[in-house]
Amino acid sequence: MRRFALLVPILLLTACADKPDSQEAGKPNVCLAPAWINNTEIVDDNTILFKMKDGKIWKNTLQDKCFGLKIEGGFAYEVRGDSICGNQQIIHVLRTHSICSLGEFTPYTPPPKEKSGAE
């Protein structure tokens, strides 16, 4: 029964995904191929880094704060079709089952590592 409850919002979100008002006019929506995702890193309750097998990193700033995401340390999602698209995918926190919506994917470059004082 719970699985059905999670699938309904996914189906509704997917059905609404093609509406032009869901993103800025003329701005392409970034979609990621799940097979190319190497791992993810939860930065905080609002930000997830998607690290790709080709070395690129995509930052996703969730549409709203996803309470418990960082402290619970994990999330799950169901892929419909062959990609995960910004502003169209929902995730749920593993232990709490909170449902949250991904936001826009943007390229991310990690800050340079600080050198230690000894050289």
C-alpha positions in Angstrom: 0.0 0.0 0.0 2.8 2.4 0.9 4.5 1.8 -2.5 1.4 2.8 -4.3 1.2 6.0 -2.3 4.7 6.9 -3.4 4.1 6.0 -7.1 1.1 8.3 -7.5 3.1 11.5 -6.9 5.7 10.3 -9.3 3.1 9.7 -12.0 1.5 13.0 -11.4 4.9 14.8 -11.5 5.9 13.0 -14.7 2.6 13.9 -16.4 3.2 17.6 -15.6 6.9 17.6 -16.5 6.4 18.9 -20.1 4.6 22.1 -19.1 6.7 25.1 -20.4 6.0 27.1 -17.2 8.0 24.6 -15.1 11.2 26.2 -16.1 12.5 29.5 -17.5 11.7 30.1 -21.1 14.5 29.2 -23.4 16.6 27.6 -20.6 17.1 23.9 -21.3 16.4 21.4 -18.5 19.3 19.2 -17.6 18.7 15.5 -17.5 21.2 12.8 -16.3 21.5 9.2 -17.4 21.3 7.0 -14.2 23.8 4.6 -15.7 26.4 7.4 -15.7 25.9 8.4 -12.1 28.9 7.1 -10.1 27.7 8.3 -6.7 25.9 11.1 -4.9 26.9 13.3 -2.0 24.4 14.9 0.3 25.8 18.3 1.2 22.9 19.5 3.3 19.1 19.2 3.4 18.8 21.3 0.3 21.8 20.2 -1.9 22.9 17.0 -3.5 26.0 16.5 -5.7 25.7 13.9 -8.5 29.1 12.7 -9.4 29.3 11.2 -12.9 31.5 8.4 -14.2 33.1 10.9 -16.7 34.3 13.1 -13.8 31.7 15.8 -14.1 29.7 16.9 -11.1 26.2 18.2 -11.2 24.7 20.1 -8.2 21.0 19.9 -7.5 19.5 22.5 -5.3 16.2 20.9 -4.2 13.0 22.9 -4.7 12.4 23.1 -1.0 14.4 22.0 2.1 14.2 18.3 2.5 14.1 17.8 6.3 16.2 14.9 7.5 18.0 14.3 4.2 21.5 15.0 5.6 21.1 13.4 9.0 19.5 10.2 7.5 22.3 9.9 5.0 20.4 8.5 2.1 17.6 8.8 -0.4 16.0 6.8 -3.1 14.3 7.6 -6.4 12.5 5.7 -9.1 13.5 6.4 -12.7 10.7 6.8 -15.2 12.0 6.5 -18.7 15.8 6.7 -19.2 16.8 9.9 -17.3 16.6 11.9 -14.1 15.6 15.5 -15.0 15.9 18.6 -12.9 12.5 19.9 -11.6 10.8 16.7 -12.6 12.1 14.0 -10.2 11.1 13.3 -6.7 13.2 11.6 -4.1 12.3 10.1 -0.7 14.5 10.0 2.4 15.3 6.4 3.3 14.2 6.1 6.9 11.6 8.9 7.2 10.1 8.4 3.7 9.9 12.2 3.4 9.1 13.1 -0.2 11.2 15.9 -1.8 11.5 17.4 -5.3 14.7 17.8 -7.2 15.4 21.3 -8.5 17.6 22.5 -11.3 20.9 20.7 -12.1 23.8 23.0 -12.5 27.5 22.2 -13.3 29.6 22.2 -10.1 33.3 22.7 -9.7 34.7 21.8 -6.3 36.7 24.6 -4.5 40.5 24.1 -4.8 41.9 22.0 -2.0 43.9 24.1 0.6 47.6 23.3 0.7 49.0 22.3 4.0 51.4 24.8 5.7 54.5 22.6 5.2 56.0 22.5 1.7 
